[in-house]
């Protein structure tokens, strides 16, 4: 078995001291130099260990002050369920309200964007075919907690009132309800979740450490004719949110 990297070993040491209440919530940790000398490692090893625990929500870095034991976070619950696609309300806002937070989102839409290869494959169109791309930041009390990039075939909605997901009379009501407005019945979605590290851009937008763990969900909506109508890449930080799937059971 390969030897554990030094920074992971030091992270375990720090984690254990917090668990044993050697350091309590709000306590300032000794300097990196002190920890490095005590543990027989370099300061860079301690820095990496602390960055890992910061990304996991156990520590908090304060500019110009030091590193502190963080208050345990209450993670937002994000529920994934087709049953929650209801007219006149947002499941995300309902989730945030249950936590006593104000849920909202910001978006930016570009029409006639050529489809890259992966999106084209998921939408069943040719590479370079035009799409409507919308980038979302979902906010809880003004703080980003989820990112999403949505792609819809331009040919599907061109010339209709729903061509812009966040514009017009049907703005902001979700894919299922928007497609219903133009006579397309969405029957189901396929989601493929997988853990990975955040990109530099994602970490910056979400206010998390570089390479922190996120859940990347690849979602595709299908019409009752089996036609893909939307593909989205959803990014949810593991330290801020827990993901729960509700699965309807037929009778």
C-alpha positions as a Markdown table, in Angstrom:
| # | Residue | x | y | z |
|---|---|---|---|---|
| 1 | Unk | 0.0 | 0.0 | 0.0 |
| 2 | Unk | 1.4 | 3.4 | -1.0 |
| 3 | Unk | 2.4 | 5.7 | 1.9 |
| 4 | Unk | -0.1 | 8.4 | 2.8 |
| 5 | Unk | 0.9 | 11.8 | 1.5 |
| 6 | Unk | 2.3 | 14.0 | 4.4 |
| 7 | Unk | -0.3 | 16.7 | 4.1 |
| 8 | Unk | -3.1 | 14.0 | 4.5 |
| 9 | Unk | -1.3 | 12.7 | 7.6 |
| 10 | Unk | -1.2 | 16.3 | 9.1 |
| 11 | Unk | -4.8 | 16.9 | 8.2 |
| 12 | Unk | -5.7 | 13.7 | 10.2 |
| 13 | Unk | -3.7 | 15.1 | 13.1 |
| 14 | Unk | -5.5 | 18.5 | 13.0 |
| 15 | Unk | -8.9 | 16.8 | 12.5 |
| 16 | Unk | -8.3 | 14.6 | 15.6 |
| 17 | Unk | -7.4 | 17.5 | 17.8 |
| 18 | Unk | -10.6 | 19.2 | 16.8 |
| 19 | Unk | -12.6 | 16.0 | 17.5 |
| 20 | Unk | -11.0 | 15.7 | 20.9 |
| 21 | Unk | -11.7 | 19.4 | 21.7 |
| 22 | Unk | -8.0 | 20.3 | 22.0 |
| 23 | Unk | -9.1 | 23.2 | 19.7 |
| 24 | Unk | -12.8 | 24.3 | 20.0 |
| 25 | Unk | -15.0 | 26.3 | 17.6 |
| 26 | Unk | -13.6 | 29.8 | 17.3 |
| 27 | Unk | -10.1 | 28.9 | 18.6 |
| 28 | Unk | -7.1 | 30.2 | 16.6 |
| 29 | Unk | -4.7 | 27.4 | 15.6 |
| 30 | Unk | -1.0 | 27.7 | 16.3 |
| 31 | Unk | 1.1 | 29.2 | 13.5 |
| 32 | Unk | 2.0 | 27.0 | 10.6 |
| 33 | Unk | 5.7 | 27.2 | 11.7 |
| 34 | Unk | 4.7 | 25.9 | 15.1 |
| 35 | Unk | 2.7 | 23.0 | 13.7 |
| 36 | Unk | 5.3 | 22.2 | 11.2 |
| 37 | Unk | 8.1 | 22.0 | 13.8 |
| 38 | Unk | 5.9 | 19.9 | 16.2 |
| 39 | Unk | 5.0 | 17.4 | 13.4 |
| 40 | Unk | 8.4 | 17.3 | 11.7 |
| 41 | Unk | 7.2 | 18.6 | 8.3 |
| 42 | Unk | 7.5 | 21.7 | 6.2 |
| 43 | Unk | 5.2 | 24.7 | 6.4 |
| 44 | Unk | 3.9 | 23.9 | 2.9 |
| 45 | Unk | 2.7 | 20.6 | 4.1 |
| 46 | Unk | 0.8 | 22.2 | 6.9 |
| 47 | Unk | -0.6 | 24.8 | 4.5 |
| 48 | Unk | -2.0 | 22.0 | 2.2 |
| 49 | Unk | -3.5 | 20.2 | 5.2 |
| 50 | Unk | -5.2 | 23.4 | 6.4 |
| 51 | Unk | -6.5 | 24.2 | 2.9 |
| 52 | Unk | -8.0 | 20.7 | 2.8 |
| 53 | Unk | -9.8 | 21.1 | 6.1 |
| 54 | Unk | -10.9 | 24.6 | 5.0 |
| 55 | Unk | -12.5 | 23.1 | 1.9 |
| 56 | Unk | -14.2 | 20.5 | 4.1 |
| 57 | Unk | -15.6 | 23.3 | 6.4 |
| 58 | Unk | -13.7 | 22.3 | 9.5 |
| 59 | Unk | -11.3 | 25.3 | 9.5 |
| 60 | Unk | -11.7 | 28.9 | 8.5 |
| 61 | Unk | -9.0 | 31.2 | 7.1 |
| 62 | Unk | -9.1 | 34.8 | 8.1 |
| 63 | Unk | -6.9 | 37.2 | 6.1 |
| 64 | Unk | -4.2 | 38.8 | 8.2 |
| 65 | Unk | -5.4 | 36.9 | 11.3 |
| 66 | Unk | -4.8 | 33.2 | 11.0 |
| 67 | Unk | -6.7 | 29.9 | 10.8 |
| 68 | Unk | -9.6 | 29.2 | 13.1 |
| 69 | Unk | -11.8 | 26.2 | 14.0 |
| 70 | Unk | -15.0 | 26.8 | 12.0 |
| 71 | Unk | -18.6 | 26.7 | 13.2 |
| 72 | Unk | -20.1 | 23.5 | 11.9 |
| 73 | Unk | -22.1 | 24.3 | 8.8 |
| 74 | Unk | -25.7 | 23.3 | 8.2 |
| 75 | Unk | -25.7 | 22.1 | 4.7 |
| 76 | Unk | -28.5 | 23.1 | 2.4 |
| 77 | Unk | -30.6 | 20.2 | 1.3 |
| 78 | Unk | -31.1 | 20.1 | -2.5 |
| 79 | Unk | -33.9 | 17.7 | -3.5 |
| 80 | Unk | -33.9 | 16.2 | -6.9 |
| 81 | Unk | -37.3 | 15.0 | -8.0 |
| 82 | Unk | -39.6 | 15.2 | -11.0 |
| 83 | Unk | -42.5 | 15.5 | -8.6 |
| 84 | Unk | -41.2 | 18.9 | -7.5 |
| 85 | Unk | -41.7 | 20.4 | -11.0 |
| 86 | Unk | -44.8 | 22.3 | -10.2 |
| 87 | Unk | -46.2 | 25.5 | -11.8 |
| 88 | Unk | -45.9 | 28.8 | -10.0 |
| 89 | Unk | -43.0 | 27.9 | -7.7 |
| 90 | Unk | -39.3 | 27.0 | -7.6 |
| 91 | Unk | -38.1 | 23.8 | -5.8 |
| 92 | Unk | -34.8 | 25.6 | -5.1 |
| 93 | Unk | -36.6 | 28.5 | -3.4 |
| 94 | Unk | -38.7 | 26.0 | -1.4 |
| 95 | Unk | -35.5 | 24.3 | -0.2 |
| 96 | Unk | -33.9 | 27.5 | 0.9 |
| 97 | Unk | -37.1 | 28.7 | 2.6 |
| 98 | Unk | -37.1 | 25.5 | 4.7 |
| 99 | Unk | -33.6 | 26.5 | 5.9 |
| 100 | Unk | -34.7 | 30.1 | 6.7 |
| 101 | Unk | -32.8 | 31.4 | 3.7 |
| 102 | Unk | -33.8 | 33.6 | 0.7 |
| 103 | Unk | -33.4 | 31.6 | -2.5 |
| 104 | Unk | -32.9 | 33.3 | -5.8 |
| 105 | Unk | -30.8 | 33.0 | -8.9 |
| 106 | Unk | -29.0 | 35.1 | -11.5 |
| 107 | Unk | -28.7 | 34.1 | -15.2 |
| 108 | Unk | -27.1 | 35.0 | -18.4 |
| 109 | Unk | -28.5 | 33.8 | -21.8 |
| 110 | Unk | -26.8 | 33.6 | -25.2 |
| 111 | Unk | -28.7 | 32.5 | -28.3 |
| 112 | Unk | -27.3 | 30.8 | -31.3 |
| 113 | Unk | -24.3 | 29.2 | -29.6 |
| 114 | Unk | -22.7 | 26.3 | -31.5 |
| 115 | Unk | -23.1 | 23.0 | -29.6 |
| 116 | Unk | -19.8 | 21.4 | -28.5 |
| 117 | Unk | -19.4 | 17.7 | -29.0 |
| 118 | Unk | -20.6 | 16.4 | -25.6 |
| 119 | Unk | -23.7 | 18.6 | -25.6 |
| 120 | Unk | -24.5 | 17.7 | -29.2 |
| 121 | Unk | -24.4 | 14.0 | -28.3 |
| 122 | Unk | -26.7 | 14.5 | -25.3 |
| 123 | Unk | -29.2 | 16.6 | -27.4 |
| 124 | Unk | -29.0 | 14.3 | -30.4 |
| 125 | Unk | -28.0 | 17.1 | -32.7 |
| 126 | Unk | -24.9 | 17.7 | -34.9 |
| 127 | Unk | -21.7 | 19.3 | -33.5 |
| 128 | Unk | -22.0 | 23.0 | -34.2 |
| 129 | Unk | -25.8 | 23.1 | -34.4 |
| 130 | Unk | -27.1 | 26.2 | -32.8 |
| 131 | Unk | -28.3 | 26.2 | -29.1 |
| 132 | Unk | -29.6 | 28.6 | -26.5 |
| 133 | Unk | -27.1 | 28.5 | -23.6 |
| 134 | Unk | -28.1 | 29.9 | -20.2 |
| 135 | Unk | -25.6 | 30.1 | -17.3 |
| 136 | Unk | -27.1 | 30.2 | -13.8 |
| 137 | Unk | -25.9 | 31.1 | -10.3 |
| 138 | Unk | -28.3 | 29.9 | -7.6 |
| 139 | Unk | -28.1 | 32.0 | -4.4 |
| 140 | Unk | -29.0 | 31.5 | -0.8 |
| 141 | Unk | -29.1 | 34.8 | 1.1 |
| 142 | Unk | -27.1 | 36.3 | -1.8 |
| 143 | Unk | -24.4 | 33.7 | -1.6 |
| 144 | Unk | -23.8 | 31.3 | -4.6 |
| 145 | Unk | -24.5 | 27.7 | -3.6 |
| 146 | Unk | -25.1 | 26.1 | -7.0 |
| 147 | Unk | -24.1 | 26.6 | -10.6 |
| 148 | Unk | -25.8 | 25.4 | -13.8 |
| 149 | Unk | -25.2 | 25.7 | -17.5 |
| 150 | Unk | -28.3 | 24.8 | -19.6 |
| 151 | Unk | -28.3 | 24.0 | -23.4 |
| 152 | Unk | -31.5 | 23.9 | -25.5 |
| 153 | Unk | -31.6 | 23.3 | -29.3 |
| 154 | Unk | -32.3 | 26.6 | -30.9 |
| 155 | Unk | -34.4 | 25.0 | -33.6 |
| 156 | Unk | -36.8 | 23.7 | -31.0 |
| 157 | Unk | -37.8 | 27.0 | -29.5 |
| 158 | Unk | -36.9 | 29.6 | -32.2 |
| 159 | Unk | -39.7 | 32.0 | -33.0 |
| 160 | Unk | -41.6 | 31.1 | -29.8 |
| 161 | Unk | -42.3 | 33.0 | -26.6 |
| 162 | Unk | -40.0 | 30.6 | -24.7 |
| 163 | Unk | -36.8 | 30.9 | -26.7 |
| 164 | Unk | -35.2 | 32.8 | -23.8 |
| 165 | Unk | -35.5 | 30.7 | -20.6 |
| 166 | Unk | -35.4 | 33.8 | -18.4 |
| 167 | Unk | -37.2 | 36.2 | -20.7 |
| 168 | Unk | -40.7 | 36.8 | -21.9 |
| 169 | Unk | -44.0 | 35.9 | -20.4 |
| 170 | Unk | -42.9 | 32.4 | -19.4 |
| 171 | Unk | -39.6 | 33.4 | -17.8 |
| 172 | Unk | -38.3 | 31.4 | -14.9 |
| 173 | Unk | -40.9 | 28.7 | -14.7 |
| 174 | Unk | -38.6 | 25.8 | -15.6 |
| 175 | Unk | -38.0 | 23.6 | -18.5 |
| 176 | Unk | -41.0 | 21.4 | -18.1 |
| 177 | Unk | -43.5 | 24.2 | -17.9 |
| 178 | Unk | -41.9 | 26.3 | -20.6 |
| 179 | Unk | -41.9 | 23.3 | -23.1 |
| 180 | Unk | -45.6 | 22.7 | -22.2 |
| 181 | Unk | -46.3 | 26.2 | -23.2 |
| 182 | Unk | -45.3 | 25.4 | -26.8 |
| 183 | Unk | -47.0 | 22.0 | -26.9 |
| 184 | Unk | -44.0 | 19.8 | -25.9 |
| 185 | Unk | -44.7 | 17.3 | -23.1 |
| 186 | Unk | -41.6 | 16.5 | -21.1 |
| 187 | Unk | -41.9 | 13.0 | -19.7 |
| 188 | Unk | -38.7 | 12.4 | -17.8 |
| 189 | Unk | -35.2 | 13.5 | -17.0 |
| 190 | Unk | -32.0 | 11.4 | -16.8 |
| 191 | Unk | -29.4 | 12.6 | -14.3 |
| 192 | Unk | -25.8 | 11.3 | -13.9 |
| 193 | Unk | -24.1 | 12.6 | -10.7 |
| 194 | Unk | -20.4 | 12.2 | -10.1 |
| 195 | Unk | -18.0 | 13.7 | -7.6 |
| 196 | Unk | -15.0 | 15.7 | -8.8 |
| 197 | Unk | -12.8 | 18.6 | -7.9 |
| 198 | Unk | -14.0 | 22.2 | -8.6 |
| 199 | Unk | -12.3 | 24.1 | -11.4 |
| 200 | Unk | -10.6 | 27.4 | -10.6 |
| 201 | Unk | -13.6 | 29.3 | -12.1 |
| 202 | Unk | -16.2 | 27.3 | -10.2 |
| 203 | Unk | -14.3 | 27.7 | -6.9 |
| 204 | Unk | -14.1 | 31.4 | -7.4 |
| 205 | Unk | -17.8 | 31.7 | -8.1 |
| 206 | Unk | -18.9 | 29.5 | -5.2 |
| 207 | Unk | -16.4 | 30.9 | -2.7 |
| 208 | Unk | -14.8 | 27.6 | -2.0 |
| 209 | Unk | -11.2 | 26.4 | -2.1 |
| 210 | Unk | -9.6 | 25.5 | -5.4 |
| 211 | Unk | -10.0 | 21.7 | -6.1 |
| 212 | Unk | -12.7 | 21.4 | -3.3 |
| 213 | Unk | -15.1 | 18.5 | -3.8 |
| 214 | Unk | -18.3 | 19.2 | -5.8 |
| 215 | Unk | -21.0 | 17.0 | -7.3 |
| 216 | Unk | -21.4 | 17.4 | -11.0 |
| 217 | Unk | -24.8 | 16.4 | -12.3 |
| 218 | Unk | -25.3 | 15.9 | -16.0 |
| 219 | Unk | -29.1 | 16.3 | -16.6 |
| 220 | Unk | -31.0 | 15.7 | -19.8 |
| 221 | Unk | -34.8 | 16.3 | -20.2 |
| 222 | Unk | -36.7 | 14.2 | -22.7 |
| 223 | Unk | -40.1 | 14.7 | -24.4 |
| 224 | Unk | -42.7 | 12.0 | -24.4 |
| 225 | Unk | -41.5 | 11.3 | -28.0 |
| 226 | Unk | -38.0 | 10.5 | -26.7 |
| 227 | Unk | -36.5 | 13.8 | -28.0 |
| 228 | Unk | -33.9 | 15.5 | -25.8 |
| 229 | Unk | -35.1 | 19.1 | -25.2 |
| 230 | Unk | -32.5 | 20.3 | -22.7 |
| 231 | Unk | -29.1 | 19.3 | -21.3 |
| 232 | Unk | -27.6 | 20.9 | -18.2 |
| 233 | Unk | -24.4 | 20.6 | -16.2 |
| 234 | Unk | -25.2 | 21.3 | -12.5 |
| 235 | Unk | -22.4 | 21.9 | -10.0 |
| 236 | Unk | -23.1 | 21.7 | -6.3 |
| 237 | Unk | -20.3 | 22.1 | -3.6 |
| 238 | Unk | -20.2 | 19.2 | -1.2 |
| 239 | Unk | -19.4 | 21.3 | 1.9 |
| 240 | Unk | -22.4 | 23.6 | 1.3 |
| 241 | Unk | -25.2 | 21.2 | 0.1 |
| 242 | Unk | -26.4 | 17.7 | 0.5 |
| 243 | Unk | -28.2 | 16.1 | -2.4 |
| 244 | Unk | -31.3 | 14.0 | -1.9 |
| 245 | Unk | -33.2 | 12.1 | -4.6 |
| 246 | Unk | -36.9 | 11.6 | -4.3 |
| 247 | Unk | -38.0 | 8.6 | -6.4 |
| 248 | Unk | -41.7 | 8.2 | -7.2 |
| 249 | Unk | -42.9 | 4.7 | -6.7 |
| 250 | Unk | -45.8 | 3.5 | -9.0 |
| 251 | Unk | -48.8 | 1.7 | -7.6 |
